[in-house]
């Protein structure tokens, strides 16, 4: 299978490209003009201007779209919000329209999404059928997913992977939490009772591989581990893995004052996820438990 991948230099993209190539697939990368490292066969695209080499996409069997501005930031400035939204919505629209117009269309588009789609939902159990929440991230997510419609309307199977925060030594959630916990300064956020969905990088790669190859998989997919944990449980598990005590919370007012909407929508938001579609397909999670996933991440780091 010939697979085109955007965002191939990111955490998920690099791991997915390696696995696809190891499985015998041909991978071509969608790269921006300013990208320094380019492989033979790379496909040039510039989502900001809407330019893409459509001729090079002809005959591609599948497309994976991962490119997008990271939401991790100390604060969401107006410019950061604009980049988060435009990189996802505009980039997805450009790519979906391009492949929809090909004479030899790919069979499938697998597009990254986010569990941010659901917003802050307390103890409510959420799956693929749950409606979107309210706030900046849910609003962006709704537009982001809607931008895949040109591909779906052209008869291309579309799968949207609503990704939970990824567990890996290089992921923001692990890299930024590890040092404070190591120094004995780690603490859960606010009450710590809000649910924090998570997914090991190995399983992100596994789910994308499944979505590419399984014809029955389409629409939104909750890509979160089946083990639901609260923020307090998450941070205490990190402390246990690092052999450090985690005894006190970081008060919510301090987080909101320091980090604004990023704290409200990312750090203090509650999403109790059930990966219903993956469980129904019989997908076997490579890392179903948080403690073993964090131990693997710490060892690899």
C-alpha positions as CSV (number, residue, x, y, z in Angstrom):
1,X,0.0,0.0,0.0
2,X,1.2,3.5,-0.9
3,X,0.5,5.8,2.1
4,X,0.9,9.6,2.1
5,X,1.5,11.0,5.6
6,X,1.4,14.7,6.7
7,X,3.0,15.6,10.0
8,X,5.5,12.8,9.5
9,X,8.2,14.5,11.6
10,X,6.1,14.7,14.7
11,X,5.9,12.2,17.6
12,X,3.1,10.2,16.2
13,X,4.0,10.7,12.5
14,X,7.6,9.5,12.9
15,X,6.5,6.4,14.8
16,X,3.8,5.6,12.3
17,X,6.1,6.0,9.3
18,X,8.6,3.6,10.8
19,X,5.9,1.0,11.5
20,X,4.3,1.3,8.1
21,X,7.7,0.9,6.3
22,X,8.6,-2.0,8.6
23,X,5.3,-3.7,7.5
24,X,6.3,-3.4,3.9
25,X,4.2,-0.3,2.9
26,X,5.5,2.5,0.7
27,X,5.4,5.8,2.6
28,X,5.6,9.2,1.0
29,X,5.6,12.3,3.2
30,X,3.6,15.5,2.7
31,X,6.2,18.2,3.5
32,X,6.1,22.0,3.5
33,X,8.5,23.8,1.2
34,X,10.7,25.0,4.1
35,X,11.3,21.4,5.3
36,X,15.1,20.7,5.2
37,X,15.2,16.9,5.3
38,X,13.4,15.6,2.3
39,X,13.2,12.0,1.0
40,X,12.9,11.0,-2.6
41,X,9.2,11.0,-3.5
42,X,8.2,13.6,-0.9
43,X,5.1,15.5,-1.9
44,X,5.2,19.3,-1.5
45,X,2.3,21.1,0.1
46,X,1.6,24.4,1.7
47,X,-1.7,24.4,3.6
48,X,-1.3,28.1,4.4
49,X,-1.5,29.0,0.7
50,X,-3.6,26.0,-0.3
51,X,-0.9,24.7,-2.7
52,X,-0.4,20.9,-3.0
53,X,1.1,18.7,-5.7
54,X,-2.0,16.8,-6.7
55,X,-0.2,15.0,-9.5
56,X,2.1,13.4,-7.0
57,X,-0.9,12.2,-4.9
58,X,-2.4,10.3,-7.9
59,X,-2.4,6.6,-7.2
60,X,-1.9,6.9,-3.5
61,X,-3.8,4.1,-1.7
62,X,-4.2,5.9,1.6
63,X,-3.6,9.3,3.3
64,X,-2.9,9.9,6.9
65,X,-3.3,13.5,8.1
66,X,-1.5,14.4,11.3
67,X,-0.2,17.9,10.8
68,X,-1.4,20.6,13.2
69,X,-0.2,23.2,15.6
70,X,0.4,21.8,19.1
71,X,-2.1,22.9,21.8
72,X,0.6,22.7,24.5
73,X,1.7,26.2,25.5
74,X,2.1,28.3,28.6
75,X,-0.8,30.4,27.5
76,X,-3.1,30.6,24.5
77,X,-2.6,34.0,23.0
78,X,-4.9,35.2,20.3
79,X,-2.2,34.3,17.7
80,X,-1.8,30.8,19.3
81,X,-5.6,30.2,19.0
82,X,-5.5,31.3,15.4
83,X,-2.7,28.9,14.6
84,X,-4.3,26.0,16.4
85,X,-7.6,26.5,14.5
86,X,-6.2,27.3,11.0
87,X,-3.5,24.6,11.0
88,X,-6.2,22.0,11.6
89,X,-9.2,23.3,9.8
90,X,-7.5,24.8,6.8
91,X,-4.9,22.1,6.4
92,X,-7.6,19.3,6.5
93,X,-9.8,21.2,4.0
94,X,-6.9,21.6,1.6
95,X,-6.0,18.0,1.8
96,X,-9.5,16.6,1.7
97,X,-10.4,18.7,-1.4
98,X,-7.2,17.7,-3.1
99,X,-7.7,14.0,-2.8
100,X,-11.4,14.3,-3.6
101,X,-10.5,15.8,-7.0
102,X,-8.0,13.1,-8.0
103,X,-8.8,10.8,-10.9
104,X,-7.4,7.9,-8.9
105,X,-8.6,8.6,-5.4
106,X,-7.1,6.9,-2.3
107,X,-9.4,4.4,-0.6
108,X,-9.1,5.9,2.9
109,X,-8.3,9.1,4.7
110,X,-7.3,8.7,8.4
111,X,-7.3,12.1,10.0
112,X,-6.1,13.0,13.5
113,X,-8.7,14.5,15.8
114,X,-8.7,15.0,19.6
115,X,-10.7,14.1,22.7
116,X,-10.8,17.8,23.2
117,X,-14.0,17.4,21.0
118,X,-15.9,16.5,24.2
119,X,-14.9,19.5,26.4
120,X,-15.3,19.3,30.2
121,X,-17.9,16.6,31.0
122,X,-17.4,15.6,34.6
123,X,-18.2,12.0,35.3
124,X,-20.2,11.5,32.1
125,X,-19.1,8.4,30.2
126,X,-18.2,9.4,26.7
127,X,-17.8,7.5,23.4
128,X,-18.0,8.1,19.7
129,X,-21.8,8.8,19.8
130,X,-21.5,11.5,22.5
131,X,-22.1,15.1,21.3
132,X,-19.4,17.8,21.3
133,X,-18.9,19.9,24.3
134,X,-18.5,23.7,24.7
135,X,-15.4,25.8,24.5
136,X,-12.5,26.6,22.2
137,X,-11.2,23.1,21.7
138,X,-14.7,21.5,21.1
139,X,-15.4,24.3,18.6
140,X,-12.1,23.7,16.7
141,X,-12.6,20.0,16.8
142,X,-16.1,20.2,15.2
143,X,-14.7,22.4,12.4
144,X,-11.7,20.2,12.0
145,X,-13.7,17.0,11.6
146,X,-16.2,18.7,9.2
147,X,-13.3,19.7,7.0
148,X,-12.9,16.0,6.0
149,X,-16.3,16.1,4.3
150,X,-15.1,16.7,0.7
151,X,-13.2,13.4,0.9
152,X,-16.2,11.5,2.3
153,X,-18.5,13.0,-0.3
154,X,-16.2,11.8,-3.0
155,X,-16.6,8.2,-1.8
156,X,-13.4,8.0,0.2
157,X,-13.6,6.1,3.5
158,X,-12.8,8.6,6.3
159,X,-11.7,7.7,9.8
160,X,-11.1,10.3,12.4
161,X,-8.9,9.3,15.3
162,X,-9.9,11.4,18.4
163,X,-6.6,11.2,20.2
164,X,-6.1,11.3,23.9
165,X,-2.9,12.8,25.3
166,X,-0.1,10.5,24.2
167,X,2.2,8.6,26.7
168,X,5.8,8.5,25.5
169,X,9.1,9.8,26.8
170,X,9.0,12.6,24.3
171,X,5.3,13.6,24.7
172,X,4.4,16.8,26.4
173,X,2.3,15.2,29.1
174,X,5.2,13.0,30.2
175,X,8.2,15.3,29.5
176,X,6.7,18.3,31.4
177,X,5.4,16.3,34.4
178,X,8.5,14.1,34.9
179,X,10.9,16.8,36.2
180,X,8.6,18.3,38.8
181,X,7.7,14.8,40.1
182,X,11.4,13.8,40.1
183,X,12.2,16.9,42.2
184,X,9.4,16.2,44.7
185,X,7.3,19.1,43.4
186,X,4.7,17.1,41.5
187,X,1.1,17.5,42.5
188,X,-2.3,16.7,41.0
189,X,-4.3,19.6,39.5
190,X,-7.1,21.2,41.5
191,X,-9.3,18.6,43.1
192,X,-7.7,15.9,40.9
193,X,-11.1,14.2,40.6
194,X,-11.4,15.1,36.9
195,X,-10.8,12.3,34.4
196,X,-7.7,12.4,32.2
197,X,-7.8,10.2,29.1
198,X,-4.5,8.9,27.8
199,X,-3.1,6.5,25.2
200,X,0.3,4.9,24.7
201,X,2.2,5.8,21.6
202,X,2.4,2.2,20.6
203,X,-1.4,2.0,20.6
204,X,-1.8,5.3,18.6
205,X,0.3,3.6,15.9
206,X,-1.6,0.4,16.2
207,X,-5.0,2.2,15.8
208,X,-3.9,4.1,12.8
209,X,-2.6,0.9,11.2
210,X,-6.0,-0.7,12.0
211,X,-7.9,2.2,10.5
212,X,-5.8,2.1,7.3
213,X,-6.4,-1.6,6.7
214,X,-9.8,-2.5,8.2
215,X,-12.5,-1.5,5.7
216,X,-15.2,-1.5,8.3
217,X,-13.6,1.2,10.4
218,X,-14.9,4.7,9.6
219,X,-16.1,7.8,11.2
220,X,-14.9,9.0,14.6
221,X,-12.8,6.7,16.8
222,X,-12.0,7.3,20.4
223,X,-8.3,6.6,20.7
224,X,-7.9,6.4,24.5
225,X,-6.9,3.5,26.7
226,X,-9.8,1.5,28.3
227,X,-8.4,2.2,31.8
228,X,-10.0,5.5,32.9
229,X,-8.1,7.4,35.5
230,X,-8.5,10.7,37.3
231,X,-5.8,13.4,37.3
232,X,-4.9,12.5,40.9
233,X,-4.5,8.9,40.0
234,X,-2.4,9.8,36.9
235,X,0.0,12.0,38.9
236,X,0.3,9.6,41.7
237,X,1.1,6.8,39.3
238,X,3.8,8.9,37.8
239,X,5.2,9.4,41.3
240,X,5.1,5.6,41.9
241,X,6.9,4.9,38.7
242,X,9.6,7.5,39.5
243,X,9.8,6.5,43.2
244,X,8.8,9.9,44.4
245,X,6.0,11.0,46.8
246,X,3.1,13.1,45.4
247,X,1.3,14.6,48.4
248,X,-0.3,17.9,47.6
249,X,-2.4,19.5,44.8
250,X,-1.6,22.4,42.6
251,X,-4.6,24.7,43.4
252,X,-6.9,25.5,40.5
253,X,-6.8,29.3,40.9
254,X,-3.0,29.2,40.5
255,X,-3.3,27.2,37.3
256,X,-6.0,29.4,35.9
257,X,-4.1,32.6,36.7
258,X,-0.8,31.3,35.2
259,X,-2.1,29.4,32.2
260,X,-5.6,30.8,31.5
261,X,-7.8,28.9,29.1
262,X,-5.1,26.2,28.6
263,X,-5.5,25.2,32.2
264,X,-9.3,25.4,32.0
265,X,-9.7,23.4,28.8
266,X,-6.7,21.0,28.9
267,X,-5.4,20.6,32.5
268,X,-8.6,20.9,34.5
269,X,-11.1,19.4,32.0
270,X,-12.7,16.0,32.7
271,X,-13.3,13.4,30.0
272,X,-14.2,9.9,31.0
273,X,-13.6,8.1,27.7
274,X,-14.6,4.6,26.6
275,X,-13.0,3.4,23.3
276,X,-16.2,1.7,22.3
277,X,-15.5,1.3,18.6
278,X,-12.0,-0.1,19.2
279,X,-13.3,-2.6,21.7
280,X,-16.1,-3.6,19.3
281,X,-13.6,-4.3,16.6
282,X,-11.6,-6.5,18.9
283,X,-8.6,-4.3,18.9
284,X,-6.0,-5.6,21.5
285,X,-4.4,-2.7,23.3
286,X,-0.6,-3.0,23.5
287,X,-0.6,-0.8,26.7
288,X,-4.0,-1.0,28.4
289,X,-2.7,0.0,31.9
290,X,-1.3,3.4,32.8
291,X,1.4,2.3,35.1
292,X,3.0,-0.1,32.6
293,X,2.7,2.6,29.9
294,X,4.4,5.2,32.1
295,X,7.1,2.7,33.1
296,X,7.8,1.9,29.4
297,X,8.0,5.7,28.6
298,X,10.4,6.4,31.5
299,X,12.6,3.5,30.5
300,X,12.8,4.7,26.9
301,X,13.5,8.2,28.0
